[in-house]
Amino acid sequence: MNRAKLCLTLTGKTLAEDLETLEKYRQYVDIAELRADFLLEDERLNLRQFPRLAGMPCVLTIRRKIDGGLFDEGDAARTVLFARALSFADADRSKNFQYIDFEEDFHVVSLQDAALAFGTRIIRSVHDMKNPITDIRSRLEELVSSSFEIPKIAFMPHSLDDVRRLFMEAQSLKDNNHILVAMGPMGLPSRLLATRLKNYLTYTSPAESMGNTAPLSHLDPIVMNDVYHFRQIDDETKIFGITGWPLKVTSSPELHNRGYQSHHINAVYIPVAAEKFEQALDFANCIGIQGMSVTVPHKESVLNFVPNHDERVEAIGASNTILKKGSSWYAYNTDAMGFARALLEFTGLKSLKGKHVAIIGAGGAARAIAYAVKKLGGKACIFNRTIRKAQILAEAYGFKYAPLTPESGQLLHKYSNIIIQTTSKGMNCSGPSTVENYPLTFYEFSGKEYLFDIIYVPATTPVMARAMAAGCRVCNGYNMLQYQGYRQFEIFTGTEF
């Protein structure tokens, strides 16, 4: 099969800045896209020199604002810039732009003739920055007038179902003379699995200028290569992943993909952001995902859609791991095991006998933790904003329960030998503690508590920082992530991590 090329999008203000960036990432990419709409006006005068200085195949793009770019000076001015970049072509074609991006409604015969004469392939593109595009195959056929042009369709999906339909339509395409991109976080599979979409190329942005392409949700070239091993993905590559919502940050791909590499397993593990779990399951069935980690808020939803459960899932009522065997899916829970191992290492204990434990939250993660605390012999109280959810979870294990409000302060002190924070409050938080990111606003740490926060990004959450300041021992959820991930890896591959 033809592997999709990796194209580095350069959005510097000067050509020198772009060349410096390209040099940093050269070993990771195949093509450089010069986004001339980001260049200072004086810098645009020297567009023609860029391919020679870059020393690799280059795409020239001058993206209009209506298509997600910065250029707003009109098509007449843009035509002049394109003409300047194509003029005085070198006999050595490697010193010319090898690709030039024209939108579907931008037809200037003289430019098209010049591109054809100079061996510059036209990427004929259509962008919808707000909505999905359907009937992909027909649109591809409408976009181009010859095989010398490469049709490109890029759109913003409203849900993972839109990305699934893109993959479904790509299955009927017979060559790789096209570029199909679903933008935004939900569209990441279309970039990572560009070869499966039979794409000619896919785009990546430098880490230091990622803000310039933020709506597109590019990954940087080092992540594409060193974490996802993009260049090794082929028709035989097994696909695994993690689903959740909004799934902004996850370390699981790094863990699993490192394991595949060390064991020489042809597999890749990707993020699959899905607002609803059933969308993730449909997507997995469509593209052939063989197993998925499941994170918030879908751990309990798994039971409604996956009929086969192991004993832990039955007991806990939540699953963080699903595996496809034949045509059926099976649900597992590795959270409880991962948590128990991480907690005992953190506290230095061999069990929780005689310990009073406060569990903050009553969601899918809390279910696994309550199960583990019971198995370890601890006495616990479940504290949650919705008291009914706390009651249901607590009664399953003979625990106490209480609302997560100031009125429960005295009870929380009683169950404060070990406090386990299981909610999403504080996740991806970089600022000081607020009502939105701090779950224990009414509680004053004494300095004697052990605090275990299952969040691992950031490494120190606001509640951890407050506990540390009081003299408490604290631990985040990274080791729990690792230990439950090791077990998931074994379930997926049949091999110990």
PEUR-V641613 format. One record per residue. RES is the residue in one letter. SS is DSSP state (H for helix, E for strand, L for the rest). Layout:
((RES SS) (RES SS))
This chain:
((M L) (N L) (R L) (A L) (K E) (L E) (C E) (L E) (T E) (L E) (T L) (G L) (K L) (T L) (L H) (A H) (E H) (D H) (L H) (E H) (T H) (L H) (E H) (K H) (Y H) (R H) (Q H) (Y H) (V L) (D L) (I E) (A E) (E E) (L E) (R E) (A H) (D H) (F H) (L L) (L L) (E L) (D H) (E H) (R H) (L H) (N H) (L H) (R H) (Q H) (F H) (P H) (R H) (L H) (A H) (G L) (M L) (P L) (C E) (V E) (L E) (T E) (I L) (R L) (R E) (K H) (I H) (D H) (G L) (G L) (L L) (F E) (D L) (E L) (G L) (D H) (A H) (A H) (R H) (T H) (V H) (L H) (F H) (A H) (R H) (A H) (L H) (S L) (F L) (A L) (D L) (A L) (D L) (R H) (S H) (K H) (N L) (F L) (Q L) (Y E) (I E) (D E) (F E) (E E) (E L) (D L) (F L) (H L) (V L) (V H) (S H) (L H) (Q H) (D H) (A H) (A H) (L H) (A H) (F H) (G L) (T L) (R E) (I E) (I E) (R E) (S E) (V E) (H E) (D E) (M L) (K L) (N L) (P L) (I L) (T L) (D L) (I H) (R H) (S H) (R H) (L H) (E H) (E H) (L H) (V L) (S L) (S L) (S L) (F L) (E E) (I E) (P E) (K E) (I E) (A E) (F E) (M E) (P L) (H L) (S L) (L H) (D H) (D H) (V H) (R H) (R H) (L H) (F H) (M H) (E H) (A H) (Q L) (S L) (L L) (K L) (D L) (N L) (N L) (H E) (I E) (L E) (V E) (A E) (M E) (G L) (P H) (M H) (G H) (L H) (P H) (S H) (R H) (L H) (L L) (A L) (T L) (R L) (L L) (K L) (N L) (Y L) (L E) (T E) (Y E) (T E) (S E) (P L) (A H) (E H) (S H) (M H) (G H) (N H) (T H) (A H) (P H) (L H) (S L) (H L) (L L) (D L) (P H) (I H) (V H) (M H) (N H) (D H) (V H) (Y L) (H L) (F H) (R H) (Q H) (I L) (D L) (D L) (E L) (T L) (K E) (I E) (F E) (G E) (I E) (T E) (G E) (W L) (P L) (L L) (K L) (V L) (T L) (S L) (S H) (P H) (E H) (L H) (H H) (N H) (R H) (G H) (Y H) (Q H) (S H) (H L) (H L) (I L) (N L) (A E) (V E) (Y E) (I E) (P E) (V E) (A E) (A L) (E L) (K L) (F H) (E H) (Q H) (A H) (L H) (D H) (F H) (A H) (N H) (C H) (I H) (G L) (I E) (Q E) (G E) (M E) (S E) (V E) (T L) (V L) (P L) (H L) (K L) (E L) (S L) (V H) (L H) (N H) (F H) (V L) (P L) (N E) (H E) (D L) (E H) (R H) (V H) (E H) (A H) (I H) (G L) (A L) (S L) (N L) (T E) (I E) (L E) (K E) (K E) (G L) (S L) (S E) (W E) (Y E) (A E) (Y E) (N L) (T L) (D H) (A H) (M H) (G H) (F H) (A H) (R H) (A H) (L H) (L H) (E H) (F H) (T H) (G L) (L L) (K L) (S L) (L L) (K L) (G L) (K L) (H E) (V E) (A E) (I E) (I E) (G L) (A L) (G L) (G H) (A H) (A H) (R H) (A H) (I H) (A H) (Y H) (A H) (V H) (K H) (K H) (L L) (G L) (G L) (K E) (A E) (C E) (I E) (F E) (N E) (R L) (T L) (I H) (R H) (K H) (A H) (Q H) (I H) (L H) (A H) (E H) (A H) (Y H) (G L) (F L) (K E) (Y E) (A E) (P E) (L L) (T L) (P H) (E H) (S H) (G H) (Q H) (L H) (L H) (H H) (K H) (Y L) (S L) (N L) (I E) (I E) (I E) (Q E) (T L) (T L) (S L) (K L) (G L) (M L) (N L) (C L) (S L) (G L) (P L) (S L) (T L) (V L) (E L) (N L) (Y L) (P L) (L L) (T L) (F L) (Y L) (E L) (F L) (S L) (G L) (K L) (E L) (Y E) (L E) (F E) (D E) (I L) (I L) (Y L) (V L) (P L) (A L) (T L) (T L) (P H) (V H) (M H) (A H) (R H) (A H) (M H) (A H) (A L) (G L) (C L) (R E) (V E) (C E) (N L) (G L) (Y H) (N H) (M H) (L H) (Q H) (Y H) (Q H) (G H) (Y H) (R H) (Q H) (F H) (E H) (I H) (F H) (T H) (G L) (T L) (E L) (F L))
